[in-house]
Amino acid sequence: MNKYIYSIIIFFFLIHLQAQNNLTSQKLDTVTIDLIIKQITFGNITGQPVRVIKLTPSQTAGIESLDDFLNLLSDIDVRSRGIQGVQSDVSIRGGNFDQVVILLNGVKVNDPQTGHHNLDLPVDISMIDRIEILQGASGQNYGVNAYSGAINIITKDAGKTQAHAVLKIGQFGYLKTAFDLAHQLGKIAVYNGFTYQRSTGYLTNDSINNTDFYNIKDFVQIKYNHPGCPVELQAGYHQKDFGANSFYTSKYPWQYEKTQGYFANLSTGSGKNIHWKVNLFYKLHFDEFQLFRESVYQYQNGFYIHEQDTAQYAPGIYYPGHNFHRTRQWGGQFQAQTYTKAGKSFFNIILRNEHILSNKLGKPLNNPVIINDRDAYTKADERTYLETHLNQSKKWSQLEAGIGLNLLYEKKIHWQINGSGYLSYRYQHWIHYINAGTSSRLPTFTDLYYEGPANTGNQDLKPETAVTYEAGTKFFNNQTQISANIFFRQSKNTIDWIKTDPADKWQPQNLTDLQTFGIEFNAMHHFKTGIFKTIGLSYAYLDMNKDITQNFISKYVLDYLKHKASISILHNFFFNSKIHWTAIYKNRNGQYLDYTGGQYRLFDYKPYWIANMKWSKQINRTRLAISIENIFDISFNDLSYIKMPGRWIIFEINYKIK
């Protein structure tokens, strides 16, 4: 551990010396500094650099989902189970999908059932204005589950009059229609975005093409701009049905899943000397998982039958029926922020309730809740916790320092405490920083309770905790952005689904100790003239060690991205059009289990390059685009044995209505 901390200190010191010797006397724009140092969302203070990515039309042409866009970033690991955003797990810096906080316009929307649903959101890539990414332990700012970072998705502004309509068609029966409209009527501003997607599936050459899907998203934002007390309402709905081909076990490829969800948030705020904000939020999510797809396996006399095959998932045990889950979250939040001679002070208190009804997860119900003629919710559980954030920061000319504290109380685990401290130094176009912080994560209801043919839960799990040390530097001017950093994370009681033998069931356990060391580099240059518009390079390296002698097969924790590199080039083309090239290299550590030849076998992940291209041309208010994903038609898998599509061509027409 000490060698990693010494490396961080030496790295910061050498970068600082080089900046003092090489820089000119130009001053760094104040607005740019604020974007780098602070979270834009009202009321949050952090000493960690925040990546603020504006989603312009040229960036998103040819990108079908939020998952696809995040996959271009070197510090984020997106592991897709399907296509075009059907289902993906997202992690930061070697953490897993349960260790990243996802926020929608500053409201935490993580799913307590499982992190597999964290990106089940009512917003599409076409509705997003910008994305804010906070790397590293963030418990002092975002509370529980901000273990390895946070992603805040900011939708388009209801106050800006605009309207767009989009039509996309492509291979494998792909169709996408989308529109969004923003308009202001006096003091009331309204934004509405809607998308519909479908595909007939990409495994057209396989005997089982269980990769079809359809997806609906609708999001509304209403603002009442009263000068004394403005009010904002956000509401959204999404529905998604998809063939989950071998998602959770390769032994049964006819899996199918249906999810739908509702989201609402009402907020108001005001103040001059003391800025305050109040939020009331509600989120409802439904999940139906079919191990044997009912449109293929017909239900007859208590059995699921396909031709001559009666669905059987263990010797002598026939498939009892689908999994049904309903999670509900509600709560309130109060934030206050003020500036005094002592610096910037921030206070935040959140009350959150998480409840689940299920036929698989939770404790037995005395009175089951009927779902339909065959099924009922027979189990339930809930937890309520209170979180308080306290942050204080102070600036002295080019120097800034801050501390933060998060207190969480939950009946079962009692108190959970996280804190952080940071120091940053600004010198002309450079910002150097060091920070240290702690974070924690509560087990999901799936971790605690899930029982299935290949999995068994663990109700004795403890919260996992970590402390992270980091040092980095950033250079910004009007044309060039460069950042580099190193970090070290020491984790305790890390939760992972493991087994010691391929024939065993997966079960979550608290690992004794886990150490993660990483290096990240990003560079982007914008050209004022010439054929090139932008060129970007990024690279991330991770090394992870476990301080236990027991050998086991890891399902999530130890199959991290050891190397990830990406290249992005945007340039002008004939007839005033543009072409955007991207190439991504992934080299993943660890192994995965695949069911072949009547038994489970271990396989190594193979490194791969994948290249994409998108051509676009603006004609007055119409933008035309053609995207080619996986240009060289390579075979690859990001998550265990799941087959991903080869070359995929999509055509787009985007019309902007004045």
Protein Blocks (a to p, Z undefined) as FASTA:
>chain_A
ZZmmmmmmmmmmmmmmmmmmmpcfbdcdfklmmmmmpcfbghiacfbdcddddddfklmg
opabfklmmmmpmkbccddfbeehlaccddeehiafklcccdeehiacbdfkbmklmmmc
fbdfklpfbdcddedjfklmnoghilnbccddddddfklgcddddddddehhiacddddd
dddehjbccdddddddddebjalmbmblcfbccddddddddddddfklccdddddddddd
dddehklocklmcgcdddddddddddddedjklccddddddddddddddfbafklmccee
hiacehjaccdfbehiacfbdcdddddddddddddddddfkbpcdddddddddddddfkb
ccddfbdcdfblmbccfbdcddddddddddddddehjaccdddddddddfklopaddddd
dddddehjbccddddddddddddfklmmoccfkbccdfkbccddddddddddddddfkbc
cdddddddddehiacdddfbfkbccdddddfbdcddddddddddddfbdjbfbdcddddd
ddddddbfbdcddfklmmccfbacddddddddehhiacdddddddddeddddddeehiac
dddddddddddddddddehjaccddddehklopacdfbhjbccdddddddddddddZZ
